[in-house]
Amino acid sequence: MYHLRMTPRNVALSISIILLLSSCTGGGPGLSNICKQAFLAAIDSGAIHSVNGLAISPGYRSYYVTEWFDGKAGLVGSECRHGSWSARRPLYSIGKYQDYQPVLSQDGERLYFTSTRPIEGDEPVRQNVWMASKQSKWGDAAPILALVSPEWDGHAVEISSQLLLFASGRSGKETLVDIFEFDRTANEARINPVTGLNSKMSDNDLAFDDGSELLVFSRYDPETEDIDLFAAVRSGYSWSNPVALTALNTNQWELSPAFTPDGEYLLFKRGEGPFQSVPIAKIAEFIARSDM
């Protein structure tokens, strides 16, 4: 049986720390908690939409989604300002290229996204994985050159500072994709399929929570044309067998999973609707029952 390593969050202690830091920096007391409540209220009201992808910064200070601009996908962000969310603004200029599927690193310092920007020239490509640094307010976006290939590559998520998972068509399954890992710990970066996570279907749309070691992703069945959510638990360098989240899956598409920065909620879309939330504890219980 697999057991999730659920890290308890002591809310009272967290608020005390926030108050202490605020008194030292001059910030408003409990600002992170205010932003958290504002974000969850926006989720509950159905106010947060995205073409695909949702990334939330630590402390709920900002979030990033994908929007359409005259048929082109672009990344937009909104900031929490004392409990209110600013108007969404594009992170990059909107042109003939498409940027989508934003994902933040666990510390919020790196933004990964999928883009049709070319490495050379000015013609769009199938898509590659790009990354930007918070130090320049995401302005220095560049492709991860070690991942550039003629295939469909994207939907990257950071498991650790040295390990990325991403979706790719490198397996040659026509229009379907598999999950690969990009390991930067060796002298030469290694790219390998994560065979335990992959299936005969299309596996992508990745989200990871380091507190619970939980990976949630979407699986597309070309026969039924359905998209459902699956989950697996990381243990060391291996993963548990993926479990379908049947408590969430319906005959509609379930996709774009994302975790809140404190690891308390899993967020996902159903069809073209807004994001919904479910406590991680419920996901953990479901996986435990499924593996008995």
N, C-alpha and C positions, 0 to 999 in steps of 0.2 A: 504494500500500500504506500502511496506517496502522500506525504504530509507537507503542506505549505508552511514555510517559516514566516509566520505572520508577525511583523514587528509591532508591538503595542504603541500606540500614540497617546501620550499623557497630555490631554488637552490643557489642563490647568497649568502644568509646567511650561508648556509651549507658550501660553499666553503670558506667563510671568517673564519668560525670556524675552518675548517681544517687547513687553513694557520696559524691561531693563535696557534693552538696546535702544529703544526709542528715547529714553531719558538721556542716553549718552549721545545720540546723534541729532536730537532735536526733531525727529520725525513724530508723526501723530501716533498716540498710543493705540496698540492693537490694529494697526493698519492692515497687516496681513490677514487677520481674522475678518476684518471688515470686507476686504477684497474677496476673500473666500466665500463669505455669505452672499456677496453681490453676484459672484460667478455662479454659485449653486442656484440662486434665485433665477438667474437668466436661463440656466439649463431647465429648471422646473417650469418656467413659463414658455419654453419652446423658442426662445429668442436667439439661440446660437445655431446657425446653419453653416454648412460647408459643402462644396462640391465633393471633396474628400479631404480627410486629414484634419486633425485638431491638435495643437501643441499649446501647453499651458506652462508658463514660467514658474519657478519656485516662488512661493508666497502669493501666488495668484495675481501677480502684478501686471501681467499681460497675457494675451492669448493670440494665436495665429490660425487662420483657416484659409481655404481656397475659395475664390469667387470667380464668376464668369465676367469677362469684359469683352463684349461684342464677339462672343464665341471663343475667346481665348481665356485659359485658366491663369490666374495670378494669385500671389500670396498677399494677404492683408492682415494687419494687426490692430488690436485695440488695447488701450492701457486703462488700468484701474486708477481713477482719480478720486480718492476719498469716498469710495463706495459707488461711484458711477463709472460707466464705461464710455470711453471716448469713441468718436466716430471712427470706423475702420479706415485705415489708410494703406495703400499699396506699399509693400516693402521695396519693390523694384518697378522700373518703368514697364508698362504694358505695351508689348509690340507684337512681332510675329512669332515669338517663342512662347512656350507655355511652362509655367512653374506651378507645382502643386505638391500635395502630400507633405506638409510641414511636420517635422518631428524634432523635439529638443532633446539634447543630452540631459542626463539626470541632474547635473549641476546648472543647467540652463545656459551654459557658456557656448554651446555649439548648436547651430540650426542646420539640420539636414533636410533636403527636399529633392524632388524629382524634377528634371528639367529637359526640355527639348533644345536647349541652347547648344550650339555646336562648339567643339573644341577648337576647330579651325574654320575659317571662312565665315559665311553668314547664313548658310542654309540650315534649317531645323534638322535635327537628327531624331532617331527613334526615341531615345531618352537616356540620360545618365544620372548618376547620383552627384549632387552638389552639396557643398558645405560652406557655412559662413560663421564668422566669429562675432560674439557679442561685443568685443572690444571696439569694433568699428560700426556698431549698430547694424550688423548684418550686411554692411555695404561691400565687403570684400569677398563675396561669394565666388567660389571656384570649384571646378570639378575635382572629384577624387580620382586622380589620374590612374591609379592602380586598378580601378574598377572599369575604366573606359573600355568598351568592346562594341562590336557591331550589333550586339543583341540588345534586347529590352532589359534595362537594369534600372531599379528604383526601389522605392518604399523602404529605405534604410532606417534601421533603429540601432542605437548604441547600447550594447549589453555591458560593456566596460570601456575604459578609455582605449583599450587595445583590441577590442572585438566588436565588429559590426555584423548584424544580420541584414540581408537585403534580398529582394526578389529579382529573379533573372530568367531569361529565356535560354540560358546557356545549355540547358539539358536537351534542347532540340525537340521539345514537345509541341511543335507547330506554334499555335497561339497561346499555349499554356505556359505558366512559369512555376519555378520551384524556389525554395528558400536556400540561400547560400550564406556561408560565413566568410568574413574577411578578417583574418587573424594577422595583426601587426606585431605580435610578440617575437616572431622569428626574425633571423637576419634578413630573410626575404619574405615579404608579405605573401600569405597563402590564401587562396580562394578555393573553397570546397563546398559541395552540396551538403546540407544537413539532412542526411537520408532519413533519420528518425522522424523528421517533421513533415517530409514531403509525401505526396500521394500521386495517384494517377490523374488527379484534378489539378486545378490551379491554386497555388498557395501563396498568398501575399498579404498586403495590408497589415503590417506588423505593429504591435505595441508591446512594450515591456515595462514591468515594474520591478525595480531592484530590491525593494523591501520584501516582497513576497516571492521573488524569483519567478514571477508568472509571465508567460508570453501568451498573448491572445492574437489571433490572426484570422483572416477570412479565407474560406475555401469555396471556390467556384466549381460547380459541377456542370460540365458542358452538355451532359445528357438532359438534365432537368432544368438547366439554366438558372439554378438557384444559388444563392450565396449565403453561407452560414458562418457563424463564429465557432472557432475551436480554441482550446487552451492546452498548454503544456507547461510543466514545471521544470525549472533548471536545477540540476544537482551536480555541482562541480563542473565538469566539462561535457555533461550529457543532459539529455532532455527526456522527460517521461513521454509515453505515447500520447499523442494529441487526443483530447476528449471533446466531442461536440457539446456545445453549451445549449442543450435542448431546452433548458428552462427559459432561454432567451430567443432561440431560433423559431421562425415561423415560415409560412410559405412566401413571405416577402423577403427582400434582401436585407441581411444584417451585415453591416460593414463599418469601416472607419473606426475601429476601436482605439481608445486612448485612455490613459490613466491620469487621474488628478495627481498633482505633484506631491501630495502627502500620502499617496497610495491608499486612499480611503474608498475611492469610487472608480469603477470602470464606466467609461462613456462610450456610446456607440450610436450609429444611425440605423434606422429601419426605413428602407426605401429612400425616398427623397425628403423625408421628414427631418426635423431638428434632432439634435443630440438628446439621448436619454441617459439616465444614470442608474447604476445598480451597485450596492455596496460590495467591496471586494470580499468581505467575510462570506457573503452568500455564494460567490463564485468558488471560494475555497471549500465550503461545505459541499457544494455540488460535485466538485472534482473528487473529493474524498469519498463520497458515496459511490461515484461511478467507478472507482478503482478498487472497491472492496471485493 
